[in-house]
Amino acid sequence: MPGDRMKLAIGRMERALTRIEQAVDALPEQPMPPLHNEKAIEALKALDALIGELKGAPHG
């Protein structure tokens, strides 16, 4: 069923993002150029919004 596959894919994406966040948190503190931080934050927010839209989209 397409809805079930989408739910599984979203779950995998969420778990992958959690692992990335944990890996980043474990890194030693090193300043990054602000431009890179801003772009990374934008990308993560966009991905989070997409996941939210997919979760709310009707399946079928």
Residue frames relative to the residue before (quaternion, step in Angstrom):
aa qw qx qy qz dx dy dz
M 1.0000 0.0000 0.0000 0.0000 0.00 0.00 0.00
P 0.5101 -0.6808 0.4216 0.3141 3.64 -0.74 0.97
G 0.6307 0.5520 -0.3406 0.4260 3.58 0.98 -0.76
D 0.6577 0.5070 -0.3038 0.4669 3.55 0.98 -0.83
R 0.6501 0.5087 -0.3196 0.4652 3.58 0.98 -0.83
M 0.6363 0.5177 -0.3329 0.4650 3.58 1.02 -0.78
K 0.6415 0.5181 -0.3258 0.4625 3.59 0.94 -0.83
L 0.6493 0.5068 -0.3163 0.4706 3.59 0.97 -0.83
A 0.6548 0.5099 -0.3119 0.4625 3.59 0.96 -0.85
I 0.6440 0.5046 -0.3220 0.4764 3.58 0.96 -0.82
G 0.6380 0.5282 -0.3242 0.4570 3.59 0.96 -0.81
R 0.6522 0.5015 -0.3156 0.4727 3.57 0.96 -0.84
M 0.6423 0.5181 -0.3268 0.4608 3.59 0.98 -0.82
E 0.6569 0.5083 -0.3131 0.4606 3.58 0.93 -0.86
R 0.6610 0.4929 -0.3159 0.4694 3.60 0.95 -0.82
A 0.6335 0.5235 -0.3305 0.4641 3.58 1.02 -0.77
L 0.6532 0.5024 -0.3170 0.4695 3.59 0.95 -0.83
T 0.6244 0.5323 -0.3374 0.4614 3.58 1.01 -0.75
R 0.6601 0.4950 -0.3105 0.4722 3.59 0.96 -0.86
I 0.6311 0.5186 -0.3380 0.4675 3.60 1.00 -0.75
E 0.6516 0.5135 -0.3165 0.4599 3.58 0.91 -0.90
Q 0.6565 0.5027 -0.3114 0.4684 3.59 0.96 -0.83
A 0.6484 0.5112 -0.3195 0.4650 3.59 0.98 -0.80
V 0.6525 0.5004 -0.3156 0.4736 3.58 0.97 -0.82
D 0.6443 0.5224 -0.3229 0.4558 3.59 0.97 -0.82
A 0.6794 0.4971 -0.2888 0.4559 3.59 1.08 -0.67
L 0.5366 0.6300 -0.4096 0.3841 3.61 1.21 -0.29
P 0.5262 -0.6014 0.4746 0.3690 3.57 -1.09 0.56
E 0.5859 -0.5905 0.4279 0.3534 3.55 -1.14 0.68
Q 0.1509 0.7494 -0.6313 0.1306 3.52 -0.74 1.12
P 0.4259 -0.7064 0.4889 0.2837 3.55 -0.73 0.95
M 0.1760 -0.7557 0.6234 0.0964 3.53 -1.04 0.84
P 0.5964 -0.5492 0.4175 0.4103 3.57 -1.11 0.51
P 0.5705 -0.6324 0.3976 0.3415 3.61 -0.86 0.88
L 0.6005 0.5756 -0.3669 0.4164 3.60 1.01 -0.71
H 0.6745 0.4868 -0.2977 0.4684 3.58 0.92 -0.87
N 0.6317 0.5294 -0.3356 0.4562 3.58 0.97 -0.79
E 0.6669 0.5093 -0.3061 0.4497 3.56 0.90 -0.93
K 0.6673 0.4928 -0.3078 0.4660 3.59 0.92 -0.85
A 0.6423 0.5149 -0.3286 0.4630 3.59 0.99 -0.77
I 0.6502 0.5073 -0.3138 0.4704 3.58 0.96 -0.85
E 0.6325 0.5272 -0.3263 0.4642 3.60 0.98 -0.82
A 0.6709 0.5044 -0.2989 0.4541 3.57 0.90 -0.94
L 0.6700 0.4909 -0.3052 0.4658 3.59 0.92 -0.85
K 0.6379 0.5144 -0.3289 0.4692 3.60 1.02 -0.75
A 0.6459 0.5121 -0.3209 0.4666 3.58 1.00 -0.81
L 0.6534 0.5031 -0.3083 0.4742 3.58 0.98 -0.83
D 0.6369 0.5203 -0.3211 0.4696 3.57 0.99 -0.81
A 0.6496 0.5070 -0.3141 0.4715 3.60 0.98 -0.82
L 0.6397 0.5246 -0.3225 0.4600 3.58 0.99 -0.83
I 0.6390 0.5118 -0.3251 0.4733 3.59 0.95 -0.85
G 0.6470 0.5199 -0.3160 0.4597 3.58 0.98 -0.85
E 0.6518 0.5046 -0.3141 0.4710 3.58 0.98 -0.83
L 0.6633 0.5077 -0.3099 0.4542 3.57 0.93 -0.88
K 0.6394 0.5200 -0.3305 0.4599 3.57 1.01 -0.75
G 0.7249 0.4383 -0.2412 0.4735 3.59 1.03 -0.75
A 0.5401 0.6388 -0.3996 0.3748 3.58 1.25 -0.30
P 0.4923 -0.6440 0.4857 0.3272 3.58 -1.04 0.72
H 0.3038 -0.7594 0.5537 0.1563 3.56 -0.98 0.87
G 0.4705 0.7068 -0.4646 0.2514 3.55 -1.08 0.59
